[in-house]
Amino acid sequence: MSDWWRGSVTYQIYPRSFQDSDGDGVGDLRGIIERLDHVAWLGADAIWLSPIFPSPMEDMGYDVSDYTAIHPLFGSMEDFDALLARAHELGLKVIIDQVLSHSSSAHPFFRESRRSRDNPKADWYVWADAQPDGSPPNNWLSVFGGSAWEWDAQRRQYYLHNFLISQPDFNFHNPEVQDWLLDQMRFWLDRGVDGFRLDTVNFYFHDAELRSNRPNPQNGPIPPVNAYDMQDHAFSKSRIENIAFLLRMRKLLDDYPDRAMVGEVADGLRGLAIIAEYTSGTDRLHMAYTFEMLSRTFTAGHFRSRIEEFFATAPHGWPCWAFSNHDVVRHATRWAGHGAEDDVARLAAAMLLSFEGSVSLYQGEEVGQTETELLYEELTDPPGLRFWPEEKGRDGCRTPMVWDDGPAGGFTTGTPWLPVKPPQLARNVASQKGVPGSVLETYRALLQFRRSQPALIRGRSRFFDLPEPMLGFTRTLDGQSLACFFNLGIEPVSATLPGHGGLIGPAQAAVLEGDRLTLGANGYAFLPAPEDASVS
C-alpha cells in the first residue's frame, strides 16, 4: 500500500463556506471546483471535505440522514464526480468525512428503530430502560450539554446521543451495524475517493454494561462552562472494542490501492495514548488527527512535549497536526498577543509545516484569517446558542472564505449564510497573492520548501534544549539533517550552531553571523546541519 499520506499536507474545505456558485449564500461542490486551482497553486497534497451528505443540518452536516448521496444544497452526485476528476487532474487527493458514530434522527433506520423493541432495526441504536425512578440509565453527558440520554415515548426507553438529541448513536456492538457502515465506506471507495477523515473515531463503542463515568481527576474548584468536561469518559467512549472495528476498516481500505484514513481522536485525558493504540502497526488507522495543538497554549515547551510524547508513546504511529479547524477558534486569534498578527501567522505556518507528521491546513489559514465576532442573533451553532456568552460556539471560525474585497468577499452573489465582516474582508486572497512577504505567499513558499526537503516530510525529530521562547530541532532522513529554529516571543533570541550550512529557504527576522543565529520577534530560520548538531 502506498504511503502518500505520510508527511502529506491536507487542505480542509468546509463546503458551506468555501465558494457559492449559485447565489443562494451557501457554498457548494461547483464552487469548490471553481477554486481548486487555488489549493493546487498553494501546494497542498490533498483536500478534506467536511460532510456533504443529505442532512437536516442541525449540526451542519454531522447529522447524516443518507450516507450515499449528496445534499441538494451542495449539488448532485454528478457534481461530486466532476470535483473528484478535477482534483485528480490537479494532483490532489480527495478525503471525505465519514460520520459513523451516530446518524441523524431523521435517518430511516432510526425512525424504524424507535417504533418498537422487536423490529429489524430495533438493536441498531443504543437503547436502555429507565431506572426505577424514571431517570436515565447512567450519568453520561452530551458533548453539547445536558444528559446523553433522551426519553423516547414510542419505545418507552432512553436512547444514547453523545452529541445533539437529534444525533442518536449507532450500536456498534451489533455486527450488522458494523457491516452496513463498512458498506457505506465501500460505496465511496468504489467511486474513487482517496480516503476518509473519520469523525469522532473513539466514540464508536460504549460500555455494554452502561457503567457510570467517574469524575475527571483534573477537576478544579471552578466548574467548566460545559459540565461534560467534569467527567472521565472512560465508559461512554474510547472503549477497547474500538480496535477490532479499526482492523476491519483498515482491511477494507487495503483492498483499494493508495487509500488512507485519518481518525479524529477527542479525549482530554488520554488523547495521545489512544492515538498510539489506533495508529500503531500496519493494520489500524494510517494516522490520527489530534487536538493537542488546538488550544490557546503557545509555548516552545508545549509544542515540543506534544511531538515528543506522541512518538515516545507511538514510535510506529503517525500523527496529523493542525492549528485550526472548523471546531475551534482560529489560531491567528487564539495566539494574538504573542506578536504582530502577520508575524505570528507566518511563524505558525513555519512551525506547523516543520513538525514531524502530516499536516492539516484549514481554509483561510493561509491568509492569516482571524475569528469572526458574531452577535447572538447571527449564530447557528448549537453549542454557541446553548452556552452563550461564556462559549460562543463554532460559527466564528466557519464564516465564508474571503477571496477578494468585493461584496461578501467574492464568496457569493447572494447573502452569505454567515456574515463576512470587515476584519475578515481585509484578509483576502486577491490582496495577498503575488505580494512578497504576505501571509499567503509565505505559506506557498513554505509548502514549496517542505516539498524540496525530504527530511521535512519523513525525517525524524531531535529537539535542542533551548530556553523559552525558543524552539529548535533537527529533522533527519538518510543522514541529511535540517535544523529548524523558531522564536515564539517578541524579544530577540540567539543560538550557536557549529557546522551549519547557512540559511536556506524562507526565513523571518533571522540574522546569521558566523555560527550564531539571532531571531527577532516571531523569527524563524532553517539551516542544513550535521546529523549530530548541537547548540549553545
ABEGO torsion letter per residue (X at the ends): XBAAABGBBBBBBBAAAABBAAGAGBBBAAAAAAAAAAAAAAGBABBBBBBABBBAGAAGGABBABAABBBAAAEBAAAAAAAAAAAAAAGBBBBBBBBAABBBAABAAAAAAAABAABAAAAABBBBBBBAAGBBABABBBAAEEBABBBBAAAGBBBBBABBAABBBBBAABAAAAAAAAAAAAAAAAAGBAEBBBBGAAAABBBAAGBBBBBBAABBABBBABAAAABBAAAABGBAAAAAAAAAAAAAAAABBGBBBBBBBBBAAAAAAAAAAAABEAABBABBBBAAAABABBBAAAAAAAAAAAAAABAABBBBBBABBAABBBAAAAABGAEBAAAAAAAAAAAAAABBEBBBBBBGAAAGBBBBBBBAAABABAAAAAAOAABAEAAAAABBBBABABBGGGABABBBABBBBAAAAABBAAAABGBBGBAAAAAAAAAAAAAABAAAAABBBBBBBBBOABBBBBBBBGGBBBBBBBBABABBBBBBBBGBAEBBEBBBGBBBBEABBBBBBGBBBBBBBBAABBBX
